[in-house]
Amino acid sequence: MSNNIEGKVVVITGASSGLGEATARHLSEERATVVLGARRADRLRFLAGELTGRGGKALAMATDVTQRDQVKRLVDAAVQTYGRVDVMINNAGLMPQSPLERLRIDEWDRMIDVNIKGVLYGIAAALPHMKQQKSGHIINVSSVAGHKVHAGGAVYAATKHAVLALSEGLRQEVKPYNIRTTVISPGAVATELPDSISEPDVAESFHKFYEDFAIPADSFARAVAFAISQPDEVDINEILFRPTRQEL
Ligand SMILES: NC(=O)c1ccc[n+]([C@@H]2O[C@H](COP(=O)([O-])OP(=O)(O)OC[C@H]3O[C@@H](n4cnc5c(N)ncnc54)[C@H](OP(=O)(O)O)[C@@H]3O)[C@@H](O)[C@H]2O)c1
């Protein structure tokens, strides 16, 4: 019986590490075709080689999600190569947390550019194809920080609240086109994400928190697979999950 994943063409941003990489592996094992975007092309190529070596279909393309032409090129390449785009996973993101009073304004800009505008560019690149196909699935990655704000994490939380708001607006707007929308909000998952924190004291406490609490990245990949694998008339709109031990 089909798992409703097999044969689907899935574009994943931020596929060079962490959640995106784990999702590419998992969906490829479920026989999806994966189209991988991120800036570190060497890592993408290595992953695509590994997946195709195991009999999967994978395409790697260097993509900076802050450049809308590059995101469009990634999705267009999926359509040119495989004929369609079934799922767009807007996953690329970074989390350089710090208290506002430290004025890490360049990092605020970067989070807004990648975590919000990158998601919008992904929606813009996929939507025309999905409208034409009269089918598709857009999966955006928010966070527990999209539901809760803590001191020292205001800008990151603001970007992840924005992803929730965009996803809900998108959900309502794409009904006529038979497009499904899912926003996934993970808690602490073991990835390279804390490495994006530049303030030494903040980085130290996040690394300790992740060492103590974080769960493996395939937790996220299974959530993605759950949403995609539902029958076409079932739209899983929101998933929020945490490590069982995580309080916040
Ligand atoms: N891990 C967690 O605990 C957790 C919890 C909640 C939400 N999230 C969210 O999950 C998503 C994935 O993060 P992760 O945990 O997997 O962290 P990660 O291991 O650091 O991965 C981040 C990915 O985003 C990519 N990326 C960063 N800037 C980019 C840009 N300008 N253009 C294209 N790709 C870019 C990175 O690739 P390159 O550097 O190669 O470009 C990398 O593949 C993020 O949106 C994050 O906010 C993670």
PDBQT file of the ligand as one rigid body, heavy atoms in Angstrom, charges set to zero:
ROOT
HETATM    1  N1  LIG A 301      17.154  22.214  16.721  1.00  0.00    +0.000 N 
HETATM    2  C1  LIG A 301      16.214  22.748  17.465  1.00  0.00    +0.000 C 
HETATM    3  O1  LIG A 301      16.208  22.590  18.696  1.00  0.00    +0.000 OA
HETATM    4  C2  LIG A 301      15.110  23.560  16.827  1.00  0.00    +0.000 A 
HETATM    5  C3  LIG A 301      14.002  23.875  17.614  1.00  0.00    +0.000 A 
HETATM    6  C4  LIG A 301      12.997  24.649  17.047  1.00  0.00    +0.000 A 
HETATM    7  C5  LIG A 301      13.100  25.081  15.745  1.00  0.00    +0.000 A 
HETATM    8  N2  LIG A 301      14.198  24.782  15.014  1.00  0.00    +0.000 N 
HETATM    9  C6  LIG A 301      14.276  25.282  13.640  1.00  0.00    +0.000 C 
HETATM   10  O2  LIG A 301      14.648  24.238  12.779  1.00  0.00    +0.000 OA
HETATM   11  C7  LIG A 301      15.221  24.761  11.595  1.00  0.00    +0.000 C 
HETATM   12  C8  LIG A 301      16.469  23.957  11.234  1.00  0.00    +0.000 C 
HETATM   13  O3  LIG A 301      17.459  24.183  12.208  1.00  0.00    +0.000 OA
HETATM   14  P1  LIG A 301      18.388  23.019  12.785  1.00  0.00    +0.000 P 
HETATM   15  O4  LIG A 301      18.016  22.826  14.201  1.00  0.00    +0.000 OA
HETATM   16  O5  LIG A 301      18.414  21.883  11.877  1.00  0.00    +0.000 OA
HETATM   17  O6  LIG A 301      19.815  23.786  12.810  1.00  0.00    +0.000 OA
HETATM   18  P2  LIG A 301      21.128  23.598  11.928  1.00  0.00    +0.000 P 
HETATM   19  O7  LIG A 301      21.673  22.239  12.086  1.00  0.00    +0.000 OA
HETATM   20  O8  LIG A 301      21.990  24.752  12.301  1.00  0.00    +0.000 OA
HETATM   21  O9  LIG A 301      20.591  23.764  10.444  1.00  0.00    +0.000 OA
HETATM   22  C9  LIG A 301      20.229  25.002   9.910  1.00  0.00    +0.000 C 
HETATM   23  C10 LIG A 301      20.147  24.864   8.420  1.00  0.00    +0.000 C 
HETATM   24  O10 LIG A 301      19.740  26.121   7.872  1.00  0.00    +0.000 OA
HETATM   25  C11 LIG A 301      20.618  26.418   6.814  1.00  0.00    +0.000 C 
HETATM   26  N3  LIG A 301      20.728  27.857   6.597  1.00  0.00    +0.000 N 
HETATM   27  C12 LIG A 301      21.104  28.827   7.469  1.00  0.00    +0.000 A 
HETATM   28  N4  LIG A 301      21.137  30.014   6.845  1.00  0.00    +0.000 NA
HETATM   29  C13 LIG A 301      20.793  29.777   5.545  1.00  0.00    +0.000 A 
HETATM   30  C14 LIG A 301      20.663  30.590   4.403  1.00  0.00    +0.000 A 
HETATM   31  N5  LIG A 301      20.893  31.904   4.435  1.00  0.00    +0.000 N 
HETATM   32  N6  LIG A 301      20.291  30.008   3.244  1.00  0.00    +0.000 NA
HETATM   33  C15 LIG A 301      20.064  28.676   3.172  1.00  0.00    +0.000 A 
HETATM   34  N7  LIG A 301      20.153  27.866   4.221  1.00  0.00    +0.000 NA
HETATM   35  C16 LIG A 301      20.531  28.414   5.388  1.00  0.00    +0.000 A 
HETATM   36  C17 LIG A 301      21.945  25.792   7.161  1.00  0.00    +0.000 C 
HETATM   37  O11 LIG A 301      22.668  25.502   5.985  1.00  0.00    +0.000 OA
HETATM   38  P3  LIG A 301      23.931  26.329   5.433  1.00  0.00    +0.000 P 
HETATM   39  O12 LIG A 301      24.669  26.889   6.620  1.00  0.00    +0.000 OA
HETATM   40  O13 LIG A 301      24.698  25.290   4.674  1.00  0.00    +0.000 OA
HETATM   41  O14 LIG A 301      23.361  27.381   4.539  1.00  0.00    +0.000 OA
HETATM   42  C18 LIG A 301      21.476  24.492   7.792  1.00  0.00    +0.000 C 
HETATM   43  O15 LIG A 301      21.264  23.509   6.796  1.00  0.00    +0.000 OA
HETATM   44  C19 LIG A 301      15.475  26.253  11.884  1.00  0.00    +0.000 C 
HETATM   45  O16 LIG A 301      14.462  27.016  11.274  1.00  0.00    +0.000 OA
HETATM   46  C20 LIG A 301      15.351  26.330  13.393  1.00  0.00    +0.000 C 
HETATM   47  O17 LIG A 301      14.968  27.613  13.833  1.00  0.00    +0.000 OA
HETATM   48  C21 LIG A 301      15.208  24.010  15.524  1.00  0.00    +0.000 A 
ENDROOT
TORSDOF 0
